[in-house]
Amino acid sequence: MDTILKEDIVYCDAMLPKVSRTFAPTIRMLPAGLNTIVTVAYLLCRIADTVEDSAGLSIDNKKDLLQDYISIFKSKNNTKALNHFMSGVKVLPTETDDDLLTHNLPRVINVYNSFSPIFKKHIGLWVVEMSLGMRKYAQAAVRKKFSFLGTMKELDEYMYYVAGTVGYLLTELFSFYSKRITPPIKNKLNLLAESFGKGLQMVNIIRDMTSDLHRGQSYIPEELLVKYNLDRKTIFEKQNADRAQQLFSELIQNALDHLDKAIDYIMLLPKEEKGIRMFCMLPVFWALRTLQKIQQNTLALLDQEKIKVSKRMIKNEYYLALINIYSNRLTRWHYQRIKSSFNIPVLEAVNY
């Protein structure tokens, strides 16, 4: 391994905790053969998200940059496409760690290029799919501005692009790495992979909903606001608290439906693959605890209270995962015990 590649691997490892508080500690639990691969895959997804989410870029900049980014992974020789992207990315600010990571894409690509063709194929395929979706919704943001999601189906599609794709990507990486994940197991995992990603994303959307609203962004579909006779201003008014609570309950139920499938996904992972199971279990249980705290005091979100799970709870879930890791029965019992504490009104079933 040459010196530059070693330095770039160190760079990727160092950047991971700066751009992800949730996945950095869990990626470290993966087996050595997956650690760097999943780190780089995550960083490449994060760069696409940084371009799509940047407030400092015009919509045309976002569309052009995402198209250039896609070209990097579709080119046989990605040097030319990479140089073109780096020329365009100069318009991106350098204010955050995410911005800095994006400006240092060549270092991440250098590590990506060192991977086997099959790993590169799977990563590239799903980074392209994610980027295509982000490009689509960057365009939609122009058209609809403050409310760029009209229906729950659009929200579901948006979550597919930004998170469901990650579920499929991880499944490909896990199954190629581990001979214990046989083709029949992989087929079952793929039926649940989308929900594994969507469940985590939905919790993030609910948790950040108020701060997003205050910065002029909203992931609440117009359809849902109309259903509860609310809009993006009246949702904050105290006299509408009951209806706001109902709206949040529907979103929480949506998240729980996906997390149910995420637990099923984890149950399929071979027990011998402890690192992979830990990597998947901890974010799901941390997300469930976050959702539990939101559900217990949903309206605190509208008062701009930051909903955070305590460090003590995070550690507790870590130690419980270590105890339960080899037992599907105990893992599922623990999940259901937490879920049973939720007090969500029975909602009419809706297929999105």
Secondary structure, DSSP 8 states (H G I E B T S, - for coil): --HHHHHHHHHHHHHHHHH-TTHHHHHTTS-HHHHHHHHHHHHHHHHHHHHHH-TTS-HHHHHHHHHHHHHHHH-SSTHHHHHHHHHHGGGS---SHHHHHHHTHHHHHHHHHTS-HHHHHHHHHHHHHHHHHHHHHHHHHHHHTT----SHHHHHHHHIIIIIHHHHHHHHHHHHH-TTS-HHHHHHHHHHHHHHHHHHHHHHHHHTHHHHHHTT---S-HHHHHHTT--TTGGGSGGGHHHHHHHHHHHHHHHHHHHHHHHHHHHHS-TT-HHHHHHHHHHHHHHHHHHHHHHHTGGGGGGT------HHHHHHHHHHHHHHTT-HHHHHHHHHHHHTT-----------
